[in-house]
Amino acid sequence: MRAFLRQPINWLIVFFPIALVIEHTGAAAMWVFVTAALGLVPLAAILVQATEQLAMRTGPAIGGLLNAMFGNAPELIIAFVALRAGEIALVKASLVGGMLANILFTLGLSFFVGGTAYKEQEYNARAARNQCSLLLLAALAMIVPSLFHNFITPETAPIEQQLNYTVAGVLLLAYLLSLVFMLKTHPGFFAAEGSGGHHEEPEWSQGLAIGVLLATSVALAFISEVLVGSIEETARTLGLSKAFIGIILLALIGGAAEIYAAVASARKNQMDLSIGIAIGSGLQLSMFVAPALVLVSGFLAPQPMNLVVGTVGAVLIFLSALVTLVIAGDGRSNWFKGALLICVYALIALFCYYLPDDLSRTSMQP
């Protein structure tokens, strides 16, 4: 307990029960939102620590995969809650936003923070290019249904849904094959390069680390539900557009765990782990979470969900994946590269902020 309280960021854990209490007392949505967001921060930090303990045993590739898996728990819970409520456009906006936040903002902030401590950092360029190639595949999988949607009439709508189910299946298969490639047939392809930071011995047992990961993920799920219930009214009070809510605000809040984890790893010069978290989280959202939601939406949602993200979403995803490939594909990072990625994300955020609600509704077709 003393070690826990020794870190000031963990003091924010008091906002976790506060958020749960005031959410049930009918307090203003903005205060619920603020306390829930503050309570989420230390949970993300705890998740980072548990994942680091596992990564010391498994290596950066599997460590990044584990962090992406547990770090995406809030986004997954947010998506399930919104899907059951029939908010399909919000689900797709949050998934697109989560992908963009990971490959642009999280990766850019990691490069920037790491670059302020080290003049130049190295990582496995082959692994980074492999992950960026998967990002382009995910982008193409979003573009195909969005283009096909323009040729669909009400009479041929079932054909469109069949296409979306098939594309979702292809994405899941590609993601499964990428895991086999990473963990089974070519694990050396993803070995860490460069200094890799200090090699520390784990302080926790493997069972304790896994238990903390699971418990923290459950807590993150609870606090995420509170955020979902308060974010729309808070945004209305602050005068924010729905596109900004789903693509930017909801994505950054739900991705707090990945952001903290990736930046903390970059600060320790563990760039392979940092990139595995940032890009890996984006890949998991686009190649696992999104297609899985499409396949289960027929059972959970009032109407089936598709992968149609409109021209806006398709262009944003493809260009972001291309920019990430160009900037992160050489195996070296510095603060300037991070600043460039953050600037790209800022441009997208500005676009979403000024996009009128009537246009944002048509940009993410249900």
N, C-alpha and C positions, 0 to 999 in steps of 0.2 A: 504493500500500500504506500509506503514512503517513497519507493522508486516511482510509483505512478504519480503521486502528488508533486514530485520534484520537477516535473515538466509542466510549465505554465499552461500549455495548450490543453492539457487534460483537465484543468480547472473548469473549462467550459462544459464539462459533463453535467453540471447542475442544471443546465438549460434543457437537457433531455426530459427529465420528469416534469419540469415547469411547462414545457410545451404540451406534454400529454394532459396535464391538469387543466391549463387554461383553455385548451381546445374543447374540453367538455364543459367549461363554465360559460361558454358563449362570449368569450372575449373577442375584441375586434380582430378580423382576419390578419391584418398587418402585423399585430403583435404575435399572433400564433406563428405566422410565417417567419418572423425574425428569430424567435426563440427556437423554433424547430431547426432553422438553418444553423444557428450557433451550436445547438446540441448535436448536429450532424458532424461538425468539425472534429471533435475528439474521437468520435467513433471511427472516422476515417483514419485518424492517426493510429489508433489501436490496431485497426486492420492492417495498416502498413507494417507495424512492428511484428505482428504475427506472421505476415507473409515474408518479411525479411528473414525471420527465423527459419522458415521452411526453405527459402531460397538458398540459405547457407548450406543446406543439405542436398538440394536438387539442382542447383545451378541457375543462371539467369534466365535461360529459355523457359524452363518449367516454372520458375518463380514468377516470371512475367505472366505466364498463362494462368497461374493460380490467382494472381492479383487481379488480372482482367476478369476472371470468372467471378470472384467474390466482390470485386469493385463494381461490377455491373448489376449487382443485386438490386440497388435502388431503382435503376432504370427499368429493370424487369418488373419490379413491383408496381412502379408508376404506370407502366404499359398495361399490366393486367387490370389494375383498377380502372383506368380510363377505357380499356377495351370493353369491360363488362358494362360500363356506363354508356356505351355506344359512341364514345368520343374518338372515333377512328382517325379523324384528321389530326387530333391532338397526339394520338399514339405515333402516327407516322412523322409528325413534326418533331416529336421528342427523340425518335430514333435517328432521324437525319441530323438533328442538332447534336445528339450524343456522339455520333460519328465525327462530325466536323469539330466538335470541342476537343475530342481526343487527338485527332491527327494534326490539328492546327494549333489550338490554344495550349493543350497539355504538353505536346511535343515542343512547341515553341517556347513555352515558359521553362521547360526542362533545359533546353539548349541555352536559354538566356541566363538562368540561375547558375547552371554548371559553368557557363562561360565567364561569369563574374569571379568564380573561384579558380578556374584553370584557363590558361590562354587558349588551349585547344584540347579537345577530348576525342578519343578514338573509340570506335565500336566496330562490330562485325558488319562490314558493308554488304556482304553477300546475303546475310540474314535480313538486313534492312530492305534490300532490293526485293527479296522474295516476298516479304510482307507487303511492300508497296504494290507488287504485282497482283497480290490477292485483293488489295484495295481497288485496283482498276477493274478486276473481275466483278467485285461487288457493285461498283459504279455502273458497269455495263448491265448487270442484272437488274438494276433499278431503271435504267434508261429504256430497255426493251419493253417492259409493260407500259411505261409512260408513253412511248411512241405508239404502241399498238392500241392504246386507249383512244387515240384520235380517229381510228377507223371503225370503232365499235358502234353499233346501233342497239336500241333496246331489244330487238329480236335476237341479236347475236351476243348478248351479254354473258350467257353461260360459257361461251367459248373463251371469253376474256378471263373468267375466273379459273377455267381449266389451265390456261397459260400461266396464270399466277401460281397455281399449285405446282405446276411443273417446274417453273423457275425457282420456286422455294425449295423443291426437292433437289435441284441441281446445286443450289447454294449450300444446302446442308451436306450434300455429298462432297463438294469441294472442300468444305470446312473439315469434314471428317478425314479426308485424304491429307489435308495439310497437317493435321495432328499426327497421323501415321508417319508422314514424312519427317516431322520435327522430333517426335519422341521415339520412333522405332527404327526407321531405315536410314536416316541421315542426321542423327543427333549432333555429330561433329560439325555439321554445316552451320550450326547455331552456337558454336563455342564462343565464349567471350574473348575479345581481343583487346589490345592496349593494356593499360595499367590495371583497369578493372577495380580500382579502389583498394581499400584494405581488406584482406581476407580474415574475417573474424570467425571465431568459433561460436556456434549457437548456444544461447543461455537457457533456452526453453527446450523441453522435451518435444518430440514430434507430436505426441498426443495432446499436450497442452496447446501447442500452436494451432493444431487443427480445431480443437475445442473452442479456442478464442475466436478463430475465423468464423466458425459456425454461429457462435453466440452474437458476435458483432454484426454478422449479416442479418440475423433476425432483428436485432435492435435497429439497424439501418432500414429494414423493411417497415417497421412501425413508424419511425420518424418520417419516412418517405410518404406514407399514407397521410400523415398530418399535413405535410407540405402540399400534396395534391389537393387536399380539401380547402386549403387557404390561398393557394397561389393565384387563382383566377380573380377572386375578389380583391386581393391585394394589388394585382396588376391593374384592375379597373380603377381602384382608388388612386393609383399612381399614374394613370393615363397611358399604360403600355399597350401596344398592339398584341393581338393573339399570336402573330407570327413570332414576335420577339419573346413571348411567353414560352412557346413550345420549342423553338429552335435554339434560343439562346439561354434564357433564364432557367427553364426546367432542366435543360441539358447540363448546365454548369453546376446546378445544385445536386442533381442526381449523380454527377460524375466527380463529386468532391473527393471521394476516396481515391480514384485513379489519379487525379491532379496532385494530391498530396503525396501519393506514393511515388509517382514518376519524378516529381521535383526533388523529393528527399533523396531518391537514388542518384539523381544527377548531381546533387550537392556533394555526395560521397564519391563521385567519379565512377559510379557504377552505371555507365551509359547503356550497356547492353540490356540490363534489367529495366532501365528507364524507358528505352525504346520498346522493349517487349510489353511493358505496361500500356504505354500510350497508343501505339499502333495496334497492339493486340486487343485492347478494349474496343477500338473502332472496328476491327475485323469481327470480333465476337458479336457486336451489336448488329452489323450488317449481314453477316453470313450465318449466324446462329439464331439470335434473338428475333430479328425481323422475320425470317422465313418460318420459324417455329410459331410465331404469333399468327401468321397467315394460315398455317395448317390447323391451328386450334381455334381460330376465330369463329368457325362454324358452330362450335359448341359453347363458346363463352360470350360472344357478342350478338346483339340483335341482328346484325347482318355481317356477312363474311368480309374480312379485310383483304385488301390487295396490296401490291407493291408499287402502285401508281403514285408517284410523288410529284407529278406535274413537270412542266418544263423548268420551273425555278429550281425545284429540288434536284432534278437530274443534272442540271448544269452545275449547281453548287457542289454536288458530290464528286462529279467527274473532274472538275477543275481543281478541287481541293486535293484529291488523290494524286493528280498529275503534279501539282506544286510540291506535295510531300515527297514524291519520288525524286524530283529534281534536286530538292534541297537536302534530303536525308540519304541519298543513295551513294554517297562517296565515302562513307565511313568516318567522317570527321565533322565535329560540331564546334561552334563558337557562339558567343553572345549575339553576333550580328545575324546569323542564320535564325536564331530564335526570335529576334526582333522582327525579321521579315515574315515569319509564320504568324506571329501575333498580329502584325499589320494586316495580313490577309484575313484573319479572323475578325479583326475590327471592322473591315470593310463589309463583311457579311453581316455583322451585327448591326451596322448602320443601315444596311439595306432592309433588314427585318424590322428595325425600329420605325422606319418611315413608311413601310408597306402598309397601306390601308387594310382594314379588316375584311372588306368585301373582296379584295384581291387575294388576301392570304387564304381565304376559305377555298377559292378556286384553284390555288396552287398545290393543294394537297387533296386530291380527289378521294372520296371514300370508296 
